[in-house]
Amino acid sequence: MKKLVVLVALVLGVSFSASAQDKMMKKAQKTISLEQTSGEFTQKQITVSPGTYVFEIANNAVGHDVGFVLVQKGKDISKPENHIQTAYVTEAVATGKTQKSKATKLAKGEYVYFCPLNPTATDNILIVK
């Protein structure tokens, strides 16, 4: 009986600890909201501080699904291995809908973002300073 009580207390302690840690992580992350219209992002340049961000991508009347790609400036955007994959939306964004990426840690530097499905320009800049 004592072993069962200790085991239950241990499981509950780990659960509460993990839950508190998840809440702290979500609180520490911020959201960058971007809107796509036909052939472009409405935001061409964004400046943020280093940290953990979720990208929220809105499809405003594009007429087909869109996505999101983030690449460190200076790297070849055509190579998927250079894409910051956590910044991809978790599923294609249908017209009139919004989708989010996974949490993405951004360090100081410059990044370019674009949508190959729309397609948008590849000179949209995200500055982290």
C-alpha positions as CSV (number, residue, x, y, z in Angstrom):
1,M,0.0,0.0,0.0
2,K,2.8,2.4,0.9
3,K,4.5,1.7,-2.5
4,L,1.2,2.5,-4.3
5,V,0.9,5.8,-2.4
6,V,4.5,6.7,-3.2
7,L,4.0,5.8,-6.9
8,V,0.8,7.9,-7.2
9,A,2.5,10.8,-5.5
10,L,5.5,10.5,-7.8
11,V,3.3,10.4,-10.9
12,L,1.2,13.4,-9.8
13,G,4.4,15.3,-9.0
14,V,5.8,14.7,-12.5
15,S,2.5,15.6,-14.1
16,F,2.2,18.9,-12.2
17,S,5.8,19.7,-13.0
18,A,5.4,18.9,-16.7
19,S,2.1,20.9,-16.8
20,A,3.8,23.9,-15.2
21,Q,6.7,23.7,-17.5
22,D,4.4,23.6,-20.6
23,K,2.5,26.7,-19.3
24,M,5.8,28.5,-18.8
25,M,7.0,27.6,-22.3
26,K,3.7,28.8,-23.9
27,K,3.9,32.0,-21.9
28,A,7.5,32.6,-23.1
29,Q,6.6,32.2,-26.7
30,K,5.1,35.1,-28.7
31,T,3.1,35.1,-31.9
32,I,4.0,36.7,-35.3
33,S,0.9,37.2,-37.3
34,L,1.2,37.4,-41.1
35,E,-1.4,37.9,-43.8
36,Q,-1.2,36.6,-47.3
37,T,-3.2,38.1,-50.2
38,S,-2.9,37.1,-53.8
39,G,0.8,37.0,-54.6
40,E,2.1,38.8,-51.5
41,F,2.4,39.2,-47.8
42,T,0.9,42.4,-46.5
43,Q,3.8,42.8,-44.0
44,K,7.1,43.2,-45.9
45,Q,9.4,43.8,-42.9
46,I,9.1,42.9,-39.3
47,T,11.5,43.5,-36.4
48,V,11.4,41.5,-33.2
49,S,13.6,40.6,-30.2
50,P,15.3,37.2,-29.9
51,G,13.0,34.6,-28.5
52,T,10.5,31.8,-29.2
53,Y,7.7,32.6,-31.6
54,V,4.8,30.9,-33.3
55,F,4.0,32.1,-36.8
56,E,0.3,32.6,-37.5
57,I,-0.5,32.7,-41.2
58,A,-3.8,34.1,-42.5
59,N,-5.0,33.4,-46.1
60,N,-7.0,36.5,-47.1
61,A,-8.9,35.6,-50.3
62,V,-5.9,34.1,-52.1
63,G,-8.2,31.5,-53.7
64,H,-6.1,28.4,-52.9
65,D,-4.0,27.0,-50.1
66,V,-0.9,28.8,-48.9
67,G,2.0,28.0,-46.7
68,F,5.0,29.7,-45.1
69,V,8.8,29.2,-45.4
70,L,11.4,31.0,-43.2
71,V,15.1,30.9,-44.1
72,Q,18.1,32.6,-42.6
73,K,19.1,35.5,-44.9
74,G,22.0,34.5,-47.2
75,K,21.1,30.8,-47.4
76,D,19.8,29.2,-50.6
77,I,16.0,29.4,-50.2
78,S,15.5,26.7,-52.9
79,K,17.1,24.0,-50.6
80,P,14.6,22.6,-48.1
81,E,17.5,21.8,-45.7
82,N,17.9,25.6,-45.3
83,H,14.3,26.1,-44.3
84,I,13.5,26.5,-40.6
85,Q,11.1,23.6,-40.5
86,T,9.5,24.5,-37.2
87,A,8.3,27.7,-38.8
88,Y,6.2,25.8,-41.4
89,V,2.5,26.0,-40.7
90,T,1.2,22.7,-39.4
91,E,-1.1,22.3,-42.4
92,A,-1.8,24.3,-45.6
93,V,-3.8,27.4,-45.0
94,A,-7.1,27.4,-46.9
95,T,-8.8,30.6,-48.1
96,G,-10.3,32.5,-45.3
97,K,-8.5,30.4,-42.6
98,T,-5.5,30.8,-40.3
99,Q,-2.9,28.2,-39.3
100,K,0.0,28.3,-36.9
101,S,3.5,26.9,-36.9
102,K,5.3,25.1,-34.2
103,A,7.3,27.2,-31.6
104,T,10.4,28.5,-33.4
105,K,13.4,29.9,-31.5
106,L,14.8,33.0,-33.3
107,A,18.3,34.2,-32.7
108,K,19.7,37.6,-33.7
109,G,20.0,38.0,-37.4
110,E,18.0,38.4,-40.5
111,Y,15.6,36.0,-42.1
112,V,13.6,36.0,-45.3
113,Y,10.0,34.6,-45.5
114,F,7.9,33.6,-48.5
115,C,5.2,31.3,-49.7
116,P,6.0,29.0,-52.7
117,L,2.3,28.1,-53.0
118,N,1.1,31.6,-53.5
119,P,3.8,32.5,-54.8
120,T,5.1,35.5,-53.0
121,A,8.3,37.6,-53.3
122,T,11.3,36.3,-51.5
123,D,12.4,39.7,-50.2
124,N,10.2,39.9,-47.1
125,I,12.5,40.4,-44.2
126,L,12.3,39.4,-40.5
127,I,14.9,41.2,-38.4
128,V,15.7,39.8,-35.0
129,K,17.7,42.3,-32.9
